Amino acid sequence: MDEPLCKLCQMPCKGSDAKTPRYFEDLFCDLICCEEYRIRTSSRSLRQELFQIEHGVCTICRLDCHQLVRTIKPLSLERRREYIEEAAPNVASQKKLLDKLANNPCEGNAWHADHIVPVYRGGGECKVENMRTLCVACHSKVTAAQRAERCSTREKARKQLEVIMNDMKYMEETATNVKGQGHSRMREEDLVDELLVKVPGSAYSGGLSADPESEELKKSSNEEG
C-alpha cells in the first residue's frame, strides 16, 4: 500500500498511524506542517499567531487596539463611547463600528487580521507573513478600496469582452456577405451564358454568324461557284 501524503506539503507521512490515522496530527508528516495548516485554514489560529507578533497594534494608524479593549471593558457604556471618541476617533467616526465596540468590547470588534495580498489576488490560505493587524476603521477603508478595485476590474473585463464579441460578430457577418456575393456572381455568370447560347446569330452563341442573311448569301455563292 502506498504511503499517505502530508495534507500540507504532500510529502510521505512516515508516522506509525499515518495509514490508519486516529488524530488530526496523523494527517501530516510532522507537527510543523500540522501547525502551519491550522494557521492557514483557521482564522482563530491565524489571529492568535498574528497577535504574538504585532500585539494588536494597527499597522496603519498605530492604534493599540488591545490596550483600547482592556481600558474600556470596565467602563459604563456612556464612558466607553467617550473614551473611544477620544482615543480612537477613526473608529468613532463610523457609528456602526463605534456601537459594536462600545456594546461588546472584545478583540474581534477592535482589530482584524487583514491579508496583505488580498484573497481575490491569490492571498487565501496564506502564512502569517501575508497578514497584518488593522483596526476596524482602517480595515473598513481598505476593504472599501479593494471592493472598488474589483468592480473596476470587472467593468474593464466586461468592456474588453464586449469588444471581442463585437469583433467576432463583425468577422462572421463579413464572411457570410463575401460568401453570398460569390454565389451571386456565379449565378449571374451562369444566367449570362444561358442567355447568350439561346440568342440566334449572336457572335457569342456557339460561333454562329452575327447576320443570318449574310450567311445565306455566302452559302448561295458557294453553290454557284
C-alpha positions in Angstrom: 0.0 0.0 0.0 1.3 3.4 -0.9 2.4 5.8 1.9 -0.2 8.6 2.5 0.9 12.1 1.7 1.0 15.0 4.1 -2.1 17.2 3.9 0.1 20.3 3.6 3.4 19.6 1.8 2.4 16.4 0.0 5.4 14.6 1.3 5.1 11.0 2.5 3.8 10.5 6.1 6.0 8.0 7.9 4.3 8.1 11.3 3.1 4.8 12.8 -0.5 5.9 12.5 -0.2 7.5 9.0 -2.1 4.7 7.2 -4.8 4.5 9.8 -4.9 8.0 11.4 -6.5 8.3 14.8 -5.8 12.0 15.4 -5.7 15.1 13.2 -1.9 15.3 13.5 -1.6 11.9 11.9 -2.6 13.5 8.5 0.7 15.4 8.4 4.4 14.4 8.0 5.3 16.3 11.2 3.9 18.8 13.8 5.4 21.8 11.9 3.1 21.1 8.9 0.2 20.4 11.2 0.6 23.8 12.9 1.1 25.6 9.6 -2.1 24.1 8.2 -4.0 25.2 11.3 -2.8 28.8 10.9 -3.6 28.9 7.2 -7.1 27.5 7.5 -8.3 28.6 10.9 -8.9 32.4 11.3 -8.7 31.9 15.1 -5.3 30.3 14.9 -4.1 32.9 12.5 -5.3 35.8 14.8 -3.5 34.2 17.7 -0.3 33.8 15.8 -0.5 37.4 14.4 -1.2 38.7 17.9 2.0 37.1 19.2 3.9 39.2 16.6 2.1 42.6 16.4 0.2 42.6 19.8 -3.0 44.1 18.4 -1.4 47.3 17.2 -2.8 48.6 13.9 -0.1 48.7 11.2 -1.6 51.8 9.5 -2.8 54.2 12.2 -0.8 52.6 15.1 -3.8 52.4 17.4 -3.2 49.9 20.2 -6.4 48.0 19.9 -5.6 45.5 22.6 -5.0 48.2 25.1 -8.2 50.0 24.0 -10.3 47.0 24.7 -8.6 46.4 28.1 -9.3 50.1 29.0 -13.0 50.3 28.1 -14.1 46.9 29.3 -14.7 48.0 33.0 -16.3 51.3 32.0 -20.0 52.1 31.6 -21.5 52.2 28.1 -21.6 56.0 28.1 -18.0 56.3 29.3 -16.9 53.7 26.7 -18.2 55.9 23.9 -16.5 58.9 25.3 -13.2 57.2 25.6 -13.4 55.7 22.1 -14.1 59.1 20.7 -11.0 60.5 22.5 -8.6 57.6 21.9 -9.8 56.2 18.5 -11.5 59.0 16.5 -11.3 57.0 13.3 -13.4 54.2 14.9 -15.8 56.7 16.5 -16.4 58.4 13.1 -18.2 55.3 11.9 -21.3 54.8 14.0 -21.7 51.1 13.3 -18.2 50.3 14.4 -18.5 52.6 17.4 -21.7 50.9 18.6 -20.4 47.4 18.1 -17.2 48.1 20.0 -18.9 50.0 22.8 -21.6 47.4 23.3 -19.2 44.5 23.1 -15.6 45.5 23.8 -13.6 42.5 22.6 -10.6 42.0 20.4 -12.6 41.0 17.4 -14.6 44.2 17.4 -11.4 46.3 17.7 -9.0 44.8 15.2 -9.0 42.4 12.2 -6.4 40.2 10.6 -6.1 41.6 7.1 -4.5 39.9 4.1 -1.6 42.0 2.7 -2.1 40.2 -0.7 -5.9 40.1 -1.0 -7.7 36.8 -1.2 -9.0 37.7 -4.7 -5.4 38.1 -5.9 -4.4 34.7 -4.5 -3.7 35.5 -0.9 -6.1 33.0 0.6 -4.8 30.1 2.9 -1.6 32.0 3.4 1.1 32.1 6.0 1.1 34.6 8.8 3.7 36.6 6.8 0.9 37.7 4.5 -1.2 39.0 7.4 -1.3 42.4 9.2 -3.2 43.9 12.1 -5.7 46.6 11.2 -8.0 48.4 13.5 -11.7 48.1 12.4 -11.7 51.6 10.9 -8.6 51.1 8.8 -9.8 47.6 7.7 -13.1 49.1 6.6 -11.3 51.7 4.4 -9.0 49.0 2.9 -11.9 46.7 2.2 -13.9 49.5 0.5 -10.9 50.4 -1.7 -10.5 46.7 -2.6 -14.2 46.4 -3.4 -13.9 49.4 -5.7 -10.8 47.9 -7.4 -12.6 44.6 -8.0 -15.6 46.5 -9.5 -13.3 48.5 -11.8 -11.5 45.3 -12.9 -14.8 43.5 -13.6 -16.0 46.5 -15.6 -12.8 46.7 -17.7 -13.1 42.9 -18.3 -16.7 43.3 -19.4 -15.8 46.0 -21.9 -12.9 44.0 -23.3 -15.2 41.0 -23.7 -17.8 43.2 -25.4 -15.2 44.5 -27.9 -14.0 40.9 -28.6 -17.6 39.7 -29.1 -18.4 42.6 -31.5 -15.2 41.9 -33.5 -16.2 38.2 -33.8 -19.7 39.1 -34.9 -18.4 41.5 -37.5 -16.0 38.9 -38.8 -18.8 36.4 -39.1 -21.1 38.8 -40.9 -18.3 39.8 -43.3 -17.5 36.2 -44.1 -21.2 35.5 -44.7 -21.5 38.5 -47.0 -18.4 37.6 -49.0 -19.7 34.0 -49.4 -23.1 35.3 -50.5 -21.6 37.7 -53.1 -19.5 34.8 -54.5 -22.6 32.7 -55.0 -24.4 35.7 -56.6 -21.6 36.3 -59.1 -21.5 32.6 -60.1 -25.3 32.6 -60.6 -25.1 35.7 -62.8 -22.4 34.2 -65.0 -24.5 31.1 -65.4 -27.5 33.1 -66.4 -25.5 35.2 -68.9 -24.1 32.0 -70.5 -27.6 30.6 -70.8 -29.0 33.7 -72.4 -26.1 34.1 -74.9 -26.5 30.5 -76.1 -30.2 30.9 -76.7 -29.8 34.1 -78.9 -29.7 33.0 -82.6 -27.0 34.5 -84.7 -25.1 36.0 -81.8 -21.4 36.3 -82.2 -21.1 34.8 -78.8 -23.5 31.9 -79.3 -21.5 28.9 -80.3 -19.6 30.6 -83.2 -22.7 31.5 -85.3 -22.6 34.5 -87.7 -23.9 37.7 -86.4 -26.1 38.2 -89.6 -28.3 35.3 -90.9 -28.8 36.9 -94.3 -25.1 37.2 -94.9 -24.7 33.6 -94.0 -27.4 32.7 -96.6 -25.7 34.8 -99.3 -22.4 33.2 -98.6 -24.0 29.8 -99.0 -25.6 30.7 -102.4 -22.3 32.0 -103.8 -20.6 28.8 -102.9 -23.2 26.7 -104.7 -22.9 28.9 -107.9 -19.2 28.6 -107.9 
